[in-house]
Amino acid sequence: MKKIVFAVSAFTVMVLFSCSSDDSSSNCAVCTFNQEGVNISESVCEGENGNAYLNDQDTTIDYEEYISSAEDSGYECN
């Protein structure tokens, strides 16, 4: 269990810094979901084309739509 908590914590730290850039106009959110005591986190950033990006990959889904859908599915996005 400690390994899982450590792995999730390490992943969360990486995710929090993955969308950082010198451009202050970037729009990113961290969405978390608690499932069976394990927090799942993902960083979602809005690309220049308006789509949501996960791990620098275009999801082809509009950013606002992605966030809304995630929240409707039980994620908390900040």
C-alpha positions as a Python dict, from the first residue, in 0.01 Angstrom:
ca = {
    (1, 'M'): (0, 0, 0),
    (2, 'K'): (288, 237, 79),
    (3, 'K'): (426, 184, -270),
    (4, 'I'): (90, 273, -425),
    (5, 'V'): (60, 589, -215),
    (6, 'F'): (417, 687, -303),
    (7, 'A'): (361, 620, -673),
    (8, 'V'): (38, 821, -677),
    (9, 'S'): (206, 1105, -486),
    (10, 'A'): (504, 1109, -722),
    (11, 'F'): (272, 1104, -1024),
    (12, 'T'): (69, 1391, -879),
    (13, 'V'): (380, 1603, -832),
    (14, 'M'): (488, 1533, -1190),
    (15, 'V'): (142, 1619, -1318),
    (16, 'L'): (130, 1945, -1127),
    (17, 'F'): (448, 2063, -1294),
    (18, 'S'): (389, 1914, -1640),
    (19, 'C'): (188, 2209, -1767),
    (20, 'S'): (411, 2476, -1623),
    (21, 'S'): (557, 2716, -1875),
    (22, 'D'): (678, 3071, -1909),
    (23, 'D'): (351, 3162, -2078),
    (24, 'S'): (120, 3287, -1804),
    (25, 'S'): (-179, 3261, -2037),
    (26, 'S'): (-184, 2880, -2024),
    (27, 'N'): (-501, 2738, -1878),
    (28, 'C'): (-453, 2415, -1684),
    (29, 'A'): (-657, 2229, -1427),
    (30, 'V'): (-579, 1934, -1204),
    (31, 'C'): (-866, 1689, -1191),
    (32, 'T'): (-875, 1433, -910),
    (33, 'F'): (-1093, 1132, -846),
    (34, 'N'): (-1090, 924, -529),
    (35, 'Q'): (-1155, 556, -597),
    (36, 'E'): (-1124, 297, -321),
    (37, 'G'): (-894, 521, -120),
    (38, 'V'): (-652, 587, -406),
    (39, 'N'): (-653, 934, -555),
    (40, 'I'): (-622, 952, -931),
    (41, 'S'): (-503, 1288, -1063),
    (42, 'E'): (-453, 1422, -1410),
    (43, 'S'): (-345, 1759, -1536),
    (44, 'V'): (-551, 1895, -1822),
    (45, 'C'): (-431, 2197, -2019),
    (46, 'E'): (-605, 2402, -2283),
    (47, 'G'): (-414, 2402, -2610),
    (48, 'E'): (-392, 2691, -2852),
    (49, 'N'): (-660, 2518, -3060),
    (50, 'G'): (-899, 2515, -2760),
    (51, 'N'): (-874, 2139, -2707),
    (52, 'A'): (-789, 1961, -2383),
    (53, 'Y'): (-434, 1824, -2362),
    (54, 'L'): (-329, 1539, -2133),
    (55, 'N'): (45, 1479, -2101),
    (56, 'D'): (101, 1709, -2400),
    (57, 'Q'): (-130, 1493, -2613),
    (58, 'D'): (-429, 1649, -2789),
    (59, 'T'): (-749, 1473, -2682),
    (60, 'T'): (-937, 1634, -2975),
    (61, 'I'): (-1205, 1731, -2719),
    (62, 'D'): (-1282, 2096, -2640),
    (63, 'Y'): (-1119, 2196, -2309),
    (64, 'E'): (-1437, 2326, -2143),
    (65, 'E'): (-1629, 2019, -2262),
    (66, 'Y'): (-1358, 1789, -2124),
    (67, 'I'): (-1360, 1960, -1783),
    (68, 'S'): (-1740, 1955, -1769),
    (69, 'S'): (-1749, 1586, -1862),
    (70, 'A'): (-1483, 1501, -1604),
    (71, 'E'): (-1677, 1682, -1332),
    (72, 'D'): (-1998, 1508, -1437),
    (73, 'S'): (-1810, 1177, -1398),
    (74, 'G'): (-1713, 1252, -1037),
    (75, 'Y'): (-1378, 1427, -1085),
    (76, 'E'): (-1303, 1750, -899),
    (77, 'C'): (-1117, 1994, -1123),
    (78, 'N'): (-932, 2299, -991),
}
